[in-house]
Amino acid sequence: MTDSDIKAPKIEFPCERYPIKVIGDAGEGFAAQVIEVMQRHCPDFDETTLVLRDSSKGRFMTVQVLITATGEEQLQAIHIDLRATGRVHMVL
């Protein structure tokens, strides 16, 4: 078996407690922007799952959330809306 034969595991939807990590420019309102996007796409979003981390020099912030993922379309829409904020560098 070669590396090209290995396929990423398929996600079965709905997928509860699906982690999304958003890395962006630190500053006032960044976490609120992430929360607003999550609430728009995940009606049952639970803000208590939110974990914030600042980078060592304070330039960046990581916001990690857990959602109930309902499908690939939802995940793509979340990614597009997060990137559209202009403050997001990476979504994992």
C-alpha distances in whole Angstrom, upper triangle without the diagonal:
4,7,8,6,8,11,14,16,19,22,25,28,31,29,32,32,30,30,31,32,34,35,38,41,43,47,49,48,44,43,46,44,40,42,44,41,39,42,42,39,39,42,42,40,42,43,43,39,39,39,40,39,41,39,41,43,44,43,40,40,37,37,35,35,34,34,34,31,32,30,28,31,33,31,31,35,35,33,35,38,37,37,40,42,42,41,37,35,32,31,28
4,5,5,7,11,14,16,19,22,25,28,31,29,32,32,29,29,29,30,32,33,36,39,41,44,47,46,42,41,44,42,39,41,42,39,38,41,41,38,38,41,41,40,41,42,42,38,38,37,38,37,39,37,39,41,41,40,37,37,35,35,33,34,33,34,33,31,32,29,27,30,32,29,29,33,33,31,33,36,35,34,38,39,39,38,35,32,29,28,26
4,5,5,9,11,14,17,20,23,26,29,27,29,29,26,26,26,26,28,29,32,35,37,41,43,42,38,38,40,38,35,37,39,36,34,38,38,35,35,38,38,37,38,38,39,35,35,34,35,34,35,33,35,37,38,36,34,34,31,32,30,31,30,31,31,28,29,27,24,27,29,26,26,30,30,27,30,33,32,31,34,36,35,35,31,28,25,25,22
4,6,8,11,14,16,19,22,25,28,26,29,29,26,26,26,27,29,29,32,35,38,41,43,42,38,38,40,38,35,37,38,35,34,37,37,34,34,38,38,36,38,39,39,36,36,35,36,35,36,35,37,39,39,37,35,34,32,33,31,31,30,31,30,27,28,25,23,26,28,25,25,28,29,26,28,32,31,30,33,35,35,34,31,28,25,25,22
4,6,10,12,15,18,21,24,27,25,28,29,26,26,27,28,30,31,34,38,40,43,45,44,40,39,41,39,36,38,39,36,35,38,37,34,34,38,37,36,38,39,39,36,36,36,37,36,38,37,39,41,41,40,37,36,33,34,31,32,30,30,30,27,28,25,23,26,28,25,25,29,30,28,30,33,32,32,35,37,37,37,33,31,27,26,24
4,7,9,12,15,18,21,24,22,25,25,22,23,24,25,27,28,31,35,37,40,42,41,37,36,38,36,33,35,36,33,32,35,35,31,31,35,34,33,34,36,36,32,33,32,33,33,35,34,36,38,38,37,34,33,30,30,28,28,27,27,27,24,25,22,21,24,26,23,23,27,27,25,28,31,30,29,33,35,35,34,30,28,25,23,20
4,6,9,12,15,18,20,19,22,22,20,20,21,22,25,26,29,33,35,38,40,38,34,33,36,34,30,32,33,30,28,32,31,28,28,31,31,30,31,33,33,30,30,30,32,31,33,33,35,37,37,35,32,31,28,28,26,26,24,24,23,21,21,19,17,20,22,19,20,24,24,22,25,28,27,27,30,32,32,32,28,26,23,21,18
4,6,9,12,15,18,16,19,19,16,16,17,19,21,23,26,30,32,35,37,35,31,30,32,30,27,28,30,27,25,28,28,25,25,28,27,26,28,29,30,26,26,26,28,28,30,29,32,34,34,33,29,28,25,25,22,22,21,20,20,17,18,16,14,18,19,16,17,21,21,19,22,25,24,24,27,29,29,29,25,24,20,18,15
4,6,9,13,15,13,16,17,14,15,17,19,22,24,27,31,33,36,37,35,31,30,32,30,27,28,29,26,24,27,27,24,23,26,25,25,26,28,28,24,25,26,28,28,31,30,33,35,35,34,30,29,25,25,22,21,19,19,18,15,16,15,14,17,18,16,18,21,21,20,23,25,24,25,28,30,31,30,26,25,22,19,16
4,6,9,12,11,14,16,13,15,17,19,22,24,28,31,33,36,37,34,31,29,31,29,26,26,28,25,22,25,25,21,21,24,23,23,25,27,27,24,25,26,28,29,32,32,35,37,36,35,31,29,26,25,22,21,18,17,16,13,13,11,11,14,16,14,15,19,19,19,21,24,23,24,27,29,30,30,26,25,22,19,16
4,6,9,7,11,12,10,12,14,17,20,23,26,30,31,33,34,32,28,27,28,26,23,23,25,22,19,22,22,18,17,20,20,19,21,23,24,20,22,23,26,27,30,30,33,35,34,33,29,27,24,22,19,17,15,14,12,9,10,9,9,13,13,12,14,17,16,17,20,21,21,23,25,27,28,28,24,24,21,17,15
4,6,6,10,12,11,14,16,19,22,25,28,32,33,35,36,33,30,28,29,28,24,24,25,23,20,22,22,18,17,19,18,19,21,23,24,21,23,25,27,29,32,33,36,38,37,36,32,30,26,24,21,19,16,14,11,9,9,8,10,13,13,13,16,18,18,19,22,23,23,25,27,29,31,30,27,27,24,20,18
3,5,8,11,10,14,15,19,21,25,27,31,32,34,34,31,28,26,27,25,22,22,23,20,17,19,19,15,14,16,15,16,18,21,22,20,21,24,26,28,31,32,36,38,36,35,31,29,25,23,20,17,14,12,9,7,5,6,9,11,11,11,14,16,16,17,20,21,21,23,25,27,29,29,26,26,23,20,18
4,6,10,9,13,15,19,21,25,27,31,31,33,33,30,27,25,25,24,21,20,21,19,16,17,17,14,12,14,13,14,16,19,20,18,20,22,25,28,31,32,35,37,35,35,31,28,25,22,19,16,13,10,6,6,4,7,10,12,11,12,15,16,15,18,20,21,21,24,25,26,29,29,26,27,24,20,18
4,7,6,10,12,16,19,22,25,29,29,31,31,28,26,23,24,23,20,19,21,18,15,17,18,14,12,14,13,13,15,17,18,15,17,19,22,25,28,29,32,35,33,32,28,26,22,20,16,14,10,8,5,5,7,8,11,13,12,11,15,16,15,17,20,20,20,23,25,26,28,27,24,25,22,18,16
4,6,9,12,15,18,22,25,28,28,30,29,27,24,22,22,22,19,18,19,18,14,15,17,14,11,13,11,11,12,15,15,12,15,17,20,23,26,28,31,33,31,31,28,24,21,18,15,12,8,6,4,6,9,11,14,16,13,13,17,18,16,18,21,21,20,23,25,26,28,27,24,25,22,18,16
4,6,9,12,15,19,22,25,25,27,27,24,22,19,20,20,17,16,18,17,13,15,17,15,12,14,11,10,10,12,12,9,12,13,17,19,23,24,27,30,28,28,24,21,18,15,11,9,5,5,6,8,11,13,15,17,14,13,17,18,15,17,20,20,19,22,24,24,26,25,22,23,20,16,14
4,7,10,13,17,20,23,24,26,26,23,21,18,19,19,15,15,17,15,12,15,16,13,11,14,13,11,12,14,14,11,12,14,17,19,22,23,26,29,27,26,23,20,16,14,10,8,5,5,6,6,10,11,12,14,12,10,14,15,13,14,17,18,16,19,21,22,24,22,19,20,17,13,11
4,7,10,13,16,20,20,22,23,21,18,16,18,17,13,14,16,15,12,15,17,14,13,16,15,12,12,13,13,10,10,11,13,15,18,19,22,25,23,23,19,16,13,10,7,6,5,7,9,9,13,14,14,16,14,11,14,15,12,13,17,17,15,17,20,20,21,20,16,17,14,11,8
4,7,10,13,17,17,20,20,18,15,13,15,14,10,12,14,12,10,13,15,13,12,16,15,12,13,13,14,11,10,11,12,14,16,17,21,23,21,20,16,14,10,8,6,5,6,8,11,10,13,14,13,15,12,9,12,13,10,10,13,13,11,13,16,16,18,16,13,13,10,7,6
4,7,10,13,14,17,18,17,13,12,14,14,10,12,15,13,12,15,17,15,15,18,18,15,15,14,15,12,10,9,10,11,13,14,17,19,17,16,13,10,7,6,4,7,9,11,14,14,17,17,16,18,15,12,14,15,12,11,14,14,11,13,16,15,16,14,11,11,8,6,5
4,6,10,11,14,15,14,10,9,12,11,8,11,13,11,11,15,16,15,16,19,19,15,16,14,16,13,11,10,10,10,12,13,16,17,15,14,10,8,6,5,6,8,11,13,16,16,19,19,17,18,16,13,14,14,11,9,12,12,8,10,13,12,12,10,7,8,6,5,6
4,7,9,12,14,14,10,10,13,12,10,13,16,14,15,18,19,19,19,22,23,19,19,17,19,16,13,12,10,9,10,10,13,14,12,11,7,6,5,7,9,12,15,17,20,19,22,22,20,21,19,16,16,17,14,12,14,14,10,10,13,12,12,9,6,6,5,6,8
4,6,9,12,11,8,9,12,11,10,13,15,14,15,18,19,19,21,23,24,20,21,18,20,18,15,14,11,11,10,10,14,13,11,9,6,6,7,8,11,14,17,19,22,22,25,24,23,23,21,18,18,18,15,13,14,13,10,9,12,10,9,5,4,5,7,9,12
4,6,10,10,7,10,13,12,12,15,16,16,18,20,21,22,23,26,26,23,23,20,22,21,17,16,13,12,10,10,13,12,9,6,5,6,9,11,14,17,21,22,26,25,28,28,26,26,24,21,21,21,18,16,17,16,12,12,13,11,9,5,7,8,10,13,15
4,7,9,7,9,12,12,12,15,16,17,18,20,22,23,24,26,26,22,22,19,20,19,16,14,10,10,7,9,11,10,7,5,4,5,8,10,14,17,20,22,26,26,29,29,28,28,25,23,23,23,19,18,19,18,14,15,16,13,12,8,10,11,13,15,17
4,6,6,9,10,11,12,15,16,17,19,20,22,23,24,26,26,23,22,19,20,20,16,15,12,12,10,12,14,13,9,8,8,8,11,12,16,18,22,24,27,28,30,31,30,29,27,25,25,24,21,20,21,18,15,16,17,13,13,10,12,14,16,17,20
4,6,8,8,10,12,13,14,16,18,19,20,22,23,24,25,21,21,17,19,20,16,16,13,14,12,15,17,16,12,12,12,11,13,13,17,18,22,23,27,27,30,31,30,29,27,25,26,24,21,21,21,19,16,17,17,13,14,11,14,16,18,19,22
4,6,5,6,9,10,10,13,14,15,17,19,20,21,21,18,18,15,17,18,14,15,12,14,14,16,19,18,15,14,13,11,13,12,15,16,19,20,24,24,27,28,27,26,23,22,23,21,18,18,19,16,13,15,15,11,13,10,12,16,17,17,20
4,5,5,7,9,10,11,13,14,16,17,18,20,21,17,17,14,17,16,13,13,10,12,11,14,17,17,13,12,10,8,10,9,12,14,17,18,22,22,25,25,24,24,21,19,20,18,15,15,16,13,10,12,13,9,10,8,9,12,13,14,16
4,5,5,6,9,10,11,12,14,16,16,17,18,14,14,11,13,13,9,10,8,10,11,14,18,18,14,14,11,9,9,7,10,10,14,15,19,20,23,24,23,23,20,18,19,18,14,15,17,14,11,14,15,12,13,11,11,14,14,14,16
4,5,5,6,9,10,10,12,14,15,16,16,13,13,10,13,14,11,12,11,14,15,18,21,21,17,17,15,12,12,10,12,12,15,16,19,20,22,24,24,23,20,19,20,18,15,16,17,13,12,14,14,11,14,12,13,16,17,16,18
4,5,5,6,9,10,11,13,14,16,17,14,15,13,16,15,13,14,13,15,16,18,22,22,18,17,14,12,12,10,13,13,16,16,19,19,21,22,21,20,17,16,17,15,12,13,13,10,8,11,11,8,11,9,10,14,14,14,16
4,5,5,6,9,10,11,12,14,15,11,13,10,13,13,10,12,11,14,15,17,21,21,18,17,14,11,10,8,9,9,12,12,16,16,18,19,19,18,15,14,15,13,9,11,12,9,7,10,11,9,12,10,9,13,12,11,13
4,5,5,6,9,10,10,11,12,9,9,7,11,11,9,11,12,15,17,19,23,24,20,20,17,14,13,9,10,9,11,11,14,15,18,19,19,19,15,15,16,14,11,13,14,11,10,14,14,12,15,14,13,16,16,14,16
4,5,5,6,9,10,11,12,10,12,10,14,14,12,15,15,18,20,22,26,26,23,22,19,16,16,13,14,12,14,13,16,16,18,19,19,18,15,15,16,13,11,13,13,10,10,13,13,11,14,14,14,17,17,15,18
4,5,5,6,8,10,12,10,13,12,15,15,13,16,16,19,20,22,26,26,23,22,19,16,15,12,13,11,13,12,14,14,15,16,16,14,11,11,12,9,7,9,10,7,7,10,10,9,13,13,12,15,15,13,15
4,5,5,6,8,9,7,9,9,13,12,11,14,15,18,20,22,26,27,24,23,20,17,15,11,11,9,10,8,10,11,13,14,15,14,10,10,12,10,7,10,12,9,9,13,13,13,16,15,14,17,16,13,14
4,6,5,6,7,6,9,9,13,13,12,16,17,20,23,25,29,29,26,25,22,19,18,14,14,11,12,10,11,12,14,16,17,16,12,13,15,12,10,13,14,12,12,16,16,15,18,18,17,20,19,17,18
4,6,7,10,9,12,13,17,16,16,19,20,23,25,27,31,31,28,27,24,21,20,16,16,14,14,12,13,13,13,15,16,14,10,12,13,10,9,12,12,10,11,15,14,14,18,18,17,20,19,17,19
4,6,9,9,12,13,17,16,16,19,20,23,25,27,31,32,29,27,24,22,19,16,16,13,13,10,10,9,10,11,12,10,7,9,10,8,7,10,11,10,11,14,14,15,18,19,17,20,18,15,16
4,5,5,9,11,14,13,14,17,19,22,25,27,31,32,29,28,25,22,19,16,15,11,10,7,7,8,9,11,13,12,8,10,13,11,9,13,14,13,13,17,18,18,21,21,19,21,20,16,17
4,6,9,11,14,14,15,19,21,24,27,30,33,34,31,31,27,24,22,18,17,14,13,10,9,11,11,14,16,15,12,14,16,14,13,16,18,15,16,20,20,20,23,23,22,25,23,20,21
4,6,10,12,12,14,17,20,23,26,29,32,34,31,31,27,24,22,18,16,12,11,8,8,10,11,15,17,17,13,15,18,16,14,18,20,18,18,22,22,22,25,25,23,26,24,20,20
4,6,9,9,10,14,16,20,22,25,29,30,27,27,24,20,18,14,13,9,8,6,8,10,12,15,17,17,13,14,17,15,13,16,18,16,15,19,20,19,22,21,20,22,21,17,18
4,5,6,8,12,14,18,21,24,27,29,26,27,23,20,17,14,12,8,8,8,10,13,15,18,20,20,17,17,20,19,16,18,21,19,18,21,22,21,24,22,21,23,22,19,19
4,5,5,9,11,15,18,21,24,26,23,23,20,17,15,11,10,8,9,10,13,15,18,20,22,22,18,18,21,19,16,18,20,18,17,20,21,19,22,20,19,22,20,18,18
4,5,8,11,15,18,21,24,26,23,24,21,18,15,12,11,9,9,11,14,17,20,22,24,24,21,20,23,22,19,21,23,21,19,23,24,22,25,23,21,23,22,20,19
4,6,10,13,17,20,22,25,22,23,20,16,13,10,8,5,6,8,12,14,17,20,21,22,19,17,21,20,17,18,21,20,18,21,23,21,24,21,19,21,19,17,16
4,7,10,13,16,19,21,19,19,16,12,10,7,6,5,7,10,14,16,19,21,22,22,19,17,20,19,16,17,20,18,15,19,20,18,21,18,16,18,17,15,15
4,7,10,13,16,18,16,17,14,10,8,6,5,7,9,13,16,18,22,23,23,24,21,19,22,21,18,18,21,20,17,19,21,19,21,18,16,17,16,15,14
4,7,10,13,15,12,13,11,7,6,5,7,9,12,16,19,20,24,25,25,26,23,20,22,22,18,18,21,19,16,18,20,18,19,15,14,16,15,14,15
4,7,9,11,9,11,9,6,5,7,8,12,15,18,22,23,26,27,27,28,25,22,24,24,20,20,22,21,17,19,21,19,19,15,14,15,14,14,15
4,6,8,6,8,6,4,6,9,12,15,18,21,25,26,29,30,29,30,27,24,25,25,22,21,23,22,18,19,21,19,18,14,14,14,15,16,16
4,5,5,6,5,6,8,11,14,17,21,23,27,27,31,31,30,30,28,25,26,26,23,21,24,23,19,19,22,20,18,15,14,13,14,16,16
4,6,8,8,10,11,15,17,21,24,27,30,31,34,34,33,34,32,29,30,30,27,25,27,27,23,23,25,23,22,18,18,17,17,19,19
4,6,8,10,13,16,19,22,26,29,32,32,36,36,34,35,33,30,30,31,28,26,27,27,23,22,25,22,20,17,17,16,18,20,21
4,6,7,11,14,17,20,24,26,30,30,34,34,32,33,31,28,28,28,25,23,25,24,20,20,22,19,18,14,15,15,16,18,20
4,7,10,13,17,20,24,26,30,29,33,33,31,31,29,26,26,26,23,21,22,22,18,17,19,17,15,11,12,12,14,17,19
4,7,10,13,17,20,22,26,26,29,29,27,28,26,23,23,23,20,18,20,19,15,15,17,15,13,10,9,9,11,13,15
4,6,10,13,17,19,23,23,26,27,25,26,23,21,22,21,18,17,19,18,14,15,17,14,14,10,9,10,11,12,13
4,6,10,13,16,20,20,23,24,23,23,21,18,19,19,16,15,17,17,13,14,17,15,15,12,10,10,9,10,10
4,7,10,13,17,17,20,21,21,21,18,16,18,18,14,14,16,15,11,14,16,14,15,12,10,12,11,10,10
4,7,10,14,14,18,19,19,20,17,14,17,17,13,13,17,16,13,15,18,16,18,15,13,14,12,10,9
4,7,10,12,15,17,17,18,15,13,16,16,12,13,16,15,13,16,18,17,19,17,15,16,14,11,11
4,7,9,13,14,16,17,14,12,16,16,13,14,18,17,15,18,21,20,22,20,18,19,16,13,12
4,6,9,11,13,14,11,10,14,14,11,13,16,16,15,18,20,20,22,21,18,20,18,14,13
4,6,9,12,13,10,10,14,14,12,15,18,17,17,20,22,22,25,24,21,23,20,16,15
4,6,8,10,7,7,11,11,10,13,15,16,16,18,20,21,24,23,20,21,19,15,14
4,7,8,6,8,11,12,12,14,16,17,17,20,21,23,25,25,23,24,21,18,17
4,5,5,7,9,10,11,13,15,16,17,19,20,22,25,25,22,23,20,17,16
4,5,5,6,9,10,11,12,14,15,17,18,21,22,23,20,21,18,14,14
4,6,5,6,9,10,11,12,14,15,16,19,21,22,20,21,18,15,16
4,5,5,6,9,10,11,12,14,15,17,20,20,18,19,17,14,14
4,5,5,6,9,10,11,12,14,16,18,18,15,16,14,10,11
4,5,5,6,9,10,11,12,15,17,17,15,15,13,11,12
4,5,5,6,9,10,10,13,15,16,14,16,15,12,14
4,6,5,6,9,10,11,14,14,12,14,12,9,11
4,6,5,6,9,10,12,12,10,11,9,7,9
4,6,5,6,9,11,12,10,12,11,10,13
4,5,5,7,10,11,10,12,12,11,14
4,5,6,8,8,6,9,9,8,11
4,5,6,7,5,7,8,8,12
4,5,8,8,10,12,12,16
4,5,7,10,12,12,16
4,6,8,11,13,16
4,7,9,11,15
4,6,8,11
4,7,10
4,6
4
